[in-house]
Structures are given as structure tokens and as C-alpha cells.
Amino acid sequence: MVKQERAARTRETLVRCAAEVFSEEGFGTASIAMISKRAGVSAGGLHFHFESKTALAGAVEGRAVEALRRITSGRPGGAAELAANALQVLVDSTHELMALLAEDVVVRAGFGLCADVSRGSGVDLRRQWQVWVDEVVRSAACGGALAEGVLPKDAANAVVASMVGLEVLGAEERDWVSRETLTRFWTLMLPRLATQGALGGLVAEGTGRWVGRGVGVEPGGGSGVGAESGGGSGVGAGAG
């Protein structure tokens, strides 16, 4: 049992150190020597767990795939919440994704590897994200939450393009994937996307009901986008 636990810890260290090196150097430049040195493990010890750099990259990507799966399929209210409150589910999910990209180098590296032309990965996390956002925005449209004249495809494309842009920029500068940046994005976007009836119940900084590890804010502490003055920094706040 002790030997198994030690092996599991070594494997975890190797995955995390590989993610750090891939994030800093890119897949093509990264080497087994760099990763083993970072992890404090001999090359032979590394090969005991992973046969190649490609296998390590696959492990990193796998962690990112699982993280995205938790975000897109692990909502507390499941399908019922999506049908009833699709736009807030979308806002909360983007907050969770950006928080993971900011805090978890393995998730950040996994997204980077999927887009690295030198890697040639068959995994497309951005495409998976796009498909899910399309579904959520269609649910919002079916529920009557989208503003008049807003086409679901246009809304979904705007959100996906913006999130991918923040992800790419955030790989170099963490402020781009901060909660504050994303809250400002949604404060700007939600009044354009949502009906007046839906807007008052939306929270640009997220509700805090996120499923990710160590991610979230306390529910009730946010500011509704259409909140009354005195209840937060609502975009549609009243003056009195």
C-alpha cells in the first residue's frame, strides 16, 4: 500500500510538472529531461510511469477533459436547472472555467496542448466547449430568456469567441481570466443578451454554485445585473 501511494504521488508530480513545462515551453520544445528535472525524478523513473512525452501530454489533456466535463455536465440542478435558468448556468460555468484556468496549471496546459500544432492532438476542448454553449443558449432561447432580435447562434458564437480569447490571453497574464474581468464582461453582455424580465435575476459575478475544486463565491453576495440600487453594482440599477 505504501509503495502504491508513493507511485501515485510520483505520477501526480510528473503530470503537474509536465503541465508546467508544456505551458512555459510548448509541446515541441518541452523535453523529458526538462520534465524529469522539474519533478526531481530520474528519466528512468519518469519512463516507469509514462513511456513518452506524448503519453505525458495525453495525461495532461485527460485532466483538462475531465475538468470540462465536470463543468458542463455536473451542474447541481442538472437538466432542470438548465431549462429554467440557462443564462445563469452559462455565467456560472464560465466563471468556473476561468477560475480553473487561472488556478490549475494542468487544466491550463491541457487547453494549450489541444491547440498546439506541434502536438497534433485529436482532442478539441474548445470545440467541446462550443457545442455545450450552443446547447445552453438554445435552452435560453426556448425559455424566452433571449432578448428580441438576438439569434441563439450569434449569442453562442460571441460567448465562445470571448472565452477562448480570455483563455489564450490568460495563459500569459492571469488578469485576463480573473473573476473581476469576467464579471465586467457579463455586466456588459447580459443587458444585450437577456430580456428585461430575465435580466433582473441574473448575477454577473456568478451565484457561487460551482462544482469545481476550490472555486466559487458565497451565494447571495453578488450583484444582480438588473438589481435595484443599493443591492450591488447592477447594470440596470435604479437611481433611487
MILO-173854 format. One record per residue: x, y, z of N, C-alpha, C in turn; residue in three letters. Coordinates in steps of 0.1 Angstrom, whole numbers, padded with zeros to 4 digits, always signed. Atoms other than C-alpha are relative to their C-alpha. Layout:
<nodes>
XYZXYZXYZAla;...
</nodes>
This chain:
<nodes>
+0008-0012+0000+0000+0000+0000+0009+0013+0000Met;-0009-0011-0001+0028+0024+0009+0007+0003-0014Val;-0006-0001+0013+0045+0017-0024-0009+0005-0011Lys;+0010-0005+0009+0013+0023-0043-0003+0014+0002Gln;+0003-0014-0003+0007+0056-0026+0012+0008-0005Glu;-0012-0008+0005+0043+0067-0034+0000+0001-0015Arg;+0001+0000+0014+0038+0057-0070-0010+0010-0005Ala;+0010-0010+0004+0006+0077-0072+0004+0014+0002Ala;-0006-0013-0002+0023+0107-0057+0010+0004-0011Arg;-0010-0003+0011+0051+0105-0082-0006+0002-0013Thr;+0007-0002+0013+0027+0101-0111-0007+0014+0000Arg;+0006-0013-0001+0008+0132-0099+0010+0011-0002Glu;-0010-0010+0002+0040+0152-0096+0005+0001-0014Thr;-0005+0000+0014+0051+0142-0131-0010+0007-0009Leu;+0011-0006+0008+0017+0152-0146+0001+0015+0002Val;+0000-0014-0003+0018+0186-0128+0013+0007-0006Arg;-0013-0006+0005+0055+0193-0137+0000+0000-0015Cys;+0001+0001+0015+0049+0182-0173-0009+0012-0005Ala;+0009-0011+0004+0019+0207-0174+0007+0013+0001Ala;-0008-0013-0002+0042+0235-0161+0009+0002-0012Glu;-0009-0002+0011+0068+0228-0187-0007+0002-0014Val;+0007-0002+0013+0043+0224-0216-0006+0015+0000Phe;+0006-0014+0000+0027+0258-0205+0011+0010-0003Ser;-0011-0009+0002+0061+0275-0205+0007-0001-0013Glu;-0008+0002+0012+0078+0259-0235-0008-0004-0012Glu;+0007+0006+0012+0051+0244-0257+0004-0015-0001Gly;-0002+0015+0001+0049+0207-0266+0013-0003-0008Phe;-0011+0003+0008+0075+0208-0293+0014+0003+0006Gly;-0012-0003-0007+0102+0224-0272+0003-0007+0013Thr;-0001+0007-0012+0095+0206-0240+0007-0013-0002Ala;-0008+0012+0001+0117+0176-0233-0002-0008+0013Ser;+0000+0009-0011+0117+0146-0210+0010+0004+0011Ile;-0010-0005-0010+0149+0160-0194-0005+0012+0008Ala;+0006-0012-0007+0131+0193-0186-0010-0005+0011Met;+0011+0004-0008+0102+0175-0171+0005-0008+0012Ile;-0006+0008-0011+0122+0150-0150+0008+0008+0009Ser;-0007-0009-0009+0144+0177-0137-0009+0008+0009Lys;+0010-0008-0007+0114+0198-0127-0006-0008+0011Arg;+0007+0009-0010+0098+0168-0109+0010-0006+0010Ala;-0009+0006-0009+0130+0157-0092+0000-0015-0002Gly;+0001+0014+0002+0126+0123-0108+0010-0004-0012Val;-0009+0004+0010+0152+0104-0129-0008-0003-0013Ser;+0006+0003+0013+0145+0099-0166-0006-0015+0000Ala;+0005+0014-0001+0142+0062-0159-0013-0001+0009Gly;+0012+0000-0008+0117+0068-0131-0012+0006-0007Gly;+0011-0006+0008+0097+0090-0154-0006-0010-0010Leu;+0004+0010+0010+0096+0063-0181-0007-0012+0006His;+0007+0011-0007+0084+0038-0155-0015+0003+0000Phe;+0014-0004-0001+0052+0058-0153-0006+0004-0014His;+0004-0005+0013+0050+0073-0188+0010-0003-0011Phe;-0009+0005+0010+0065+0058-0219+0007+0011-0009Glu;-0005-0010+0009+0070+0091-0237-0006+0014+0004Ser;+0006-0013-0001+0064+0128-0238-0014+0001-0004Lys;+0014+0000+0005+0033+0122-0258-0010-0006+0010Thr;+0009+0006-0010+0019+0099-0231-0002+0010+0011Ala;+0002-0010-0011+0025+0127-0205-0010+0010-0005Leu;+0009-0010+0006+0008+0152-0228-0015-0005+0000Ala;+0013+0006+0000-0021+0128-0231-0007+0000+0014Gly;+0005-0001-0014-0024+0126-0193-0005+0014+0004Ala;+0003-0014-0003-0024+0164-0190-0014+0003-0007Val;+0012-0002+0007-0051+0166-0217-0012-0007+0006Glu;+0010+0007-0006-0071+0140-0200-0006+0007+0013Gly;+0005-0007-0012-0073+0160-0168-0008+0012-0004Arg;+0008-0011+0004-0085+0190-0187-0013-0004-0006Ala;+0012+0006+0005-0111+0169-0205-0010-0002+0012Val;+0008+0003-0012-0124+0157-0171-0005+0013+0007Glu;+0004-0013-0006-0124+0193-0157-0012+0006-0008Ala;+0010-0006+0009-0145+0205-0187-0013-0008+0001Leu;+0011+0009-0002-0168+0175-0183-0008+0003+0013Arg;+0007-0004-0012-0175+0184-0147-0007+0013-0001Arg;+0007-0014+0001-0183+0220-0156-0013-0001-0008Ile;+0011+0000+0009-0206+0211-0184-0011-0010+0003Thr;+0010+0010-0003-0224+0181-0170-0002-0002+0015Ser;+0001+0002-0014-0220+0184-0133-0007+0011+0008Gly;+0008-0011-0007-0244+0213-0125-0008-0006+0011Arg;+0008+0005-0012-0261+0209-0091-0015-0003-0004Pro;+0014+0002+0003-0296+0212-0106-0003-0008-0013Gly;+0001+0008+0011-0289+0192-0137-0008+0006-0011Gly;+0008-0004+0011-0312+0194-0167-0011+0010+0004Ala;+0011-0009-0004-0340+0211-0147+0005+0014+0002Ala;-0005-0014-0002-0318+0240-0137+0004+0006-0014Glu;-0004-0005+0013-0305+0243-0173-0013+0006-0007Leu;+0012-0004+0006-0341+0245-0186-0006+0013+0006Ala;+0006-0011-0007-0352+0270-0160+0008+0013+0000Ala;-0008-0012-0002-0322+0293-0158+0013-0001-0008Asn;-0012+0003+0009-0299+0287-0188+0010+0011+0000Ala;-0010-0010+0001-0283+0321-0189+0009+0001+0013Leu;-0008+0000-0012-0272+0319-0152+0009-0012+0000Gln;-0009+0012+0000-0259+0284-0157+0012+0003-0009Val;-0011-0004+0009-0238+0298-0186+0010+0009+0007Leu;-0008-0010-0007-0225+0327-0165+0008-0008+0011Val;-0007+0007-0010-0216+0304-0136+0010-0010-0006Asp;-0010+0010+0006-0199+0278-0159+0012+0007-0005Ser;-0012-0008+0005-0177+0305-0175+0008+0004+0012Thr;-0008-0003-0012-0167+0316-0140+0008-0012+0005His;-0007+0012-0004-0158+0281-0131+0012-0003-0009Glu;-0011+0003+0010-0138+0275-0163+0011+0010+0001Leu;-0010-0010-0001-0119+0308-0160+0008-0002+0013Met;-0007+0002-0013-0111+0301-0123+0010-0012-0001Ala;-0009+0011+0002-0097+0267-0132+0012+0003-0008Leu;-0011-0004+0009-0076+0281-0160+0010+0009+0008Leu;-0009-0009-0008-0062+0307-0135+0007-0007+0010Ala;-0006+0007-0012-0055+0283-0107+0006-0013-0002Glu;-0005+0014+0002-0048+0249-0122+0008-0001-0012Asp;-0009+0001+0011-0018+0246-0144-0002-0012-0009Val;+0002+0012+0008-0028+0211-0156-0012+0003-0009Val;+0011-0004+0009-0061+0224-0169+0004+0010-0011Val;-0005-0010+0009-0044+0254-0184+0008-0006-0011Arg;-0009+0006+0010-0018+0233-0201-0008-0009-0009Ala;+0008+0009+0008-0044+0208-0213-0007+0008-0012Gly;+0006-0008+0010-0062+0235-0232+0010+0005-0010Phe;-0010-0004+0009-0030+0248-0246+0005-0011-0009Gly;-0005+0012+0008-0019+0213-0258-0010-0003-0011Leu;+0010+0003+0011-0052+0208-0277+0001+0010-0012Cys;-0001-0010+0011-0044+0239-0297+0014+0001-0006Ala;-0014-0001+0004-0007+0233-0301+0002-0009-0013Asp;-0001+0007+0013+0000+0224-0338+0011-0010+0000Val;-0011+0010+0000+0032+0206-0329-0004-0012+0008Ser;+0005+0011-0007+0012+0183-0307-0009-0009-0009Arg;+0009+0008+0009-0014+0172-0333-0010-0009+0008Gly;+0010+0007-0009-0039+0162-0306-0013-0002-0007Ser;+0014+0002+0006-0072+0146-0316-0010+0005+0010Gly;+0010-0006-0009-0088+0163-0286-0002+0014-0003Val;+0003-0014+0003-0105+0196-0292-0009+0005+0011Asp;+0008-0005-0011-0116+0211-0259-0008+0012-0003Leu;+0007-0012+0003-0126+0244-0274-0013-0004-0008Arg;+0011+0004+0007-0149+0226-0298-0011-0006+0009Arg;+0010+0006-0010-0165+0206-0269-0007+0011+0008Gln;+0006-0011-0007-0170+0239-0251-0010+0007-0009Trp;+0009-0006+0010-0186+0254-0282-0013-0007-0001Gln;+0013+0008+0002-0211+0226-0286-0009+0001+0013Val;+0008-0001-0013-0221+0229-0249-0006+0014+0001Trp;+0005-0014+0000-0225+0267-0251-0012+0001-0010Val;+0011+0000+0009-0247+0263-0282-0012-0006+0006Asp;+0011+0007-0006-0269+0239-0263-0007+0009+0011Glu;+0005-0009-0011-0272+0263-0233-0008+0012-0005Val;+0006-0012+0006-0280+0293-0254-0013-0004-0007Val;+0013+0005+0006-0307+0273-0273-0010-0002+0011Arg;+0009+0002-0011-0322+0264-0240-0005+0014+0005Ser;+0004-0014-0004-0322+0301-0230-0011+0006-0010Ala;+0009-0005+0010-0340+0309-0263-0013-0007+0001Ala;+0013+0007-0002-0366+0282-0258-0007+0004+0012Cys;+0006-0005-0013-0372+0295-0223-0005+0015-0001Gly;+0004-0014+0002-0379+0330-0237+0009+0010+0007Gly;-0009-0009-0008-0348+0345-0219+0009+0009-0009Ala;-0009-0008+0009-0330+0359-0250-0008+0012-0005Leu;+0006-0013+0004-0337+0395-0259-0005-0001-0015Ala;+0005+0000+0014-0357+0402-0291+0011+0004-0010Glu;-0010-0002+0011-0336+0401-0322+0013-0007+0002Gly;-0013+0007-0002-0308+0381-0306-0001-0015-0005Val;+0000+0013+0006-0302+0349-0326+0009-0009+0009Leu;-0008+0009-0009-0290+0319-0304+0014-0003-0006Pro;-0014+0003+0005-0261+0311-0328+0009+0012+0002Lys;-0008-0012-0002-0249+0347-0327+0005+0002+0015Asp;-0003-0001-0014-0251+0348-0289+0011-0010+0004Ala;-0009+0010-0003-0233+0315-0286+0014+0003-0005Ala;-0013-0003+0006-0205+0325-0310+0007+0011+0007Asn;-0007-0011-0007-0199+0357-0291+0006-0004+0013Ala;-0005+0005-0013-0196+0339-0258+0012-0009-0002Val;-0012+0010+0003-0173+0311-0272+0012+0008-0004Val;-0011-0008+0005-0151+0336-0290+0007+0008+0011Ala;-0005-0008-0011-0148+0358-0259+0008-0009+0010Ser;-0006+0009-0010-0140+0328-0236+0013-0005-0005Met;-0012+0005+0006-0114+0314-0260+0011+0011+0000Val;-0009-0012-0001-0098+0349-0262+0006+0002+0014Gly;-0004-0002-0014-0097+0352-0224+0010-0012+0004Leu;-0008+0011-0003-0082+0317-0222+0014+0002-0006Glu;-0013-0001+0007-0054+0324-0247+0008+0012+0007Val;-0007-0011-0006-0046+0358-0232+0004-0003+0015Leu;-0002+0003-0013-0048+0344-0197+0012-0009+0002Gly;-0011+0009-0001-0021+0319-0204+0013+0008+0003Ala;-0012-0009-0002+0004+0348-0203-0002+0010+0011Glu;+0003-0010-0010-0014+0372-0180-0013-0003+0007Glu;+0011+0006-0007-0037+0359-0153-0012+0009+0002Arg;+0012-0010-0002-0058+0391-0150-0011-0003-0010Asp;+0010+0002+0010-0075+0381-0182-0010-0011+0004Trp;+0009+0011-0004-0090+0350-0165-0005+0002+0014Val;+0004-0003-0014-0098+0367-0132-0015+0001+0001Ser;+0014-0001-0002-0132+0368-0117-0005+0014-0003Arg;+0003-0014+0003-0132+0406-0120-0002+0003-0015Glu;+0001-0002+0014-0125+0406-0157-0013-0007-0006Thr;+0011+0007+0006-0152+0380-0164-0013+0007+0005Leu;+0012-0007-0005-0177+0399-0142-0003+0012-0008Thr;+0001-0012+0008-0171+0430-0162-0006-0004-0014Arg;+0004+0005+0013-0176+0410-0194-0015-0003+0000Phe;+0014+0003-0001-0210+0397-0183-0009+0012+0004Trp;+0008-0012-0003-0221+0431-0169-0002+0008-0013Thr;+0001-0006+0013-0215+0444-0204-0010-0008-0009Leu;+0007+0009+0010-0231+0414-0223-0014-0003+0004Met;+0013+0005-0004-0261+0404-0203-0011+0009-0004Leu;+0011-0009+0004-0282+0435-0209-0003-0001-0015Pro;+0002+0002+0015-0277+0428-0247-0006-0013-0003Arg;+0005+0014+0003-0285+0391-0245-0014-0003+0006Leu;+0012+0005-0007-0313+0388-0220-0012+0010-0001Ala;+0012-0009-0001-0349+0401-0219+0000+0008+0013Thr;+0000-0008-0012-0357+0427-0193-0006-0008+0011Gln;+0005+0009-0011-0377+0401-0174+0010-0009+0006Gly;-0010+0010-0005-0348+0377-0172+0012+0007+0006Ala;-0012-0007-0004-0322+0404-0166+0001+0002+0015Leu;+0000-0003-0014-0332+0412-0130+0005-0011+0009Gly;-0004+0011-0008-0325+0377-0118+0014-0005-0003Gly;-0014+0005+0004-0290+0373-0134+0011+0007+0008Leu;-0011-0005-0008-0258+0377-0114+0013-0001-0008Val;-0012-0001+0009-0228+0388-0135+0012-0007+0006Ala;-0012+0006-0007-0203+0376-0109-0002-0014+0004Glu;+0003+0014-0003-0219+0342-0106-0007-0002+0013Gly;+0008+0003-0013-0241+0327-0079+0008-0007+0010Thr;-0008+0007-0010-0213+0307-0063-0003-0015+0000Gly;+0004+0014+0000-0230+0273-0070+0008-0007-0010Arg;-0009+0006+0009-0199+0260-0088+0004-0013+0005Trp;-0003+0013-0005-0189+0224-0087+0015-0003+0000Val;-0014+0002+0001-0152+0228-0093+0008+0001+0013Gly;-0008+0000-0012-0125+0223-0067+0005+0014+0004Arg;-0006-0013-0005-0118+0254-0046-0005+0012-0008Gly;+0004-0011+0008-0138+0276-0069-0014+0004+0004Val;+0013-0005-0003-0167+0298-0060+0000+0012+0009Gly;+0002-0011-0010-0181+0327-0040-0013-0004+0008Val;+0011+0003-0008-0207+0327-0014-0013+0005-0007Glu;+0013-0004+0006-0243+0327-0028-0006+0012+0007Pro;+0007-0011-0007-0262+0359-0022+0009+0012+0001Gly;-0009-0011-0002-0231+0381-0021+0003+0007-0013Gly;-0003-0006+0013-0231+0390-0058-0010+0011-0003Gly;+0008-0012+0005-0247+0419-0077-0008-0004-0012Ser;+0008+0003+0011-0277+0412-0099+0002+0010-0011Gly;-0002-0009+0011-0273+0427-0133-0011+0010-0001Val;+0011-0010+0000-0307+0443-0131-0004+0003+0014Gly;+0004-0002-0014-0306+0448-0093-0004+0014+0003Ala;+0003-0013-0005-0321+0477-0075+0012+0007+0006Glu;-0011-0008-0006-0297+0505-0064+0001-0003+0015Ser;-0002+0003-0014-0282+0496-0030+0002-0015+0002Gly;-0001+0014-0001-0282+0459-0038+0012-0006-0007Gly;-0012+0004+0007-0249+0458-0057+0002+0009-0012Gly;-0003-0008+0011-0235+0471-0089-0007-0004-0013Ser;+0008+0005+0011-0264+0461-0112+0001+0010-0012Gly;+0000-0008+0012-0262+0473-0148-0012+0008-0002Val;+0013-0007+0001-0298+0481-0148-0005+0006+0012Gly;+0004-0005-0013-0299+0495-0113-0007+0013-0001Ala;+0008-0012-0001-0324+0521-0104+0008+0011+0007Gly;-0007-0011-0006-0312+0555-0093-0005+0003+0014Ala;+0005-0003-0013-0333+0557-0062-0004-0012+0008Gly;
</nodes>
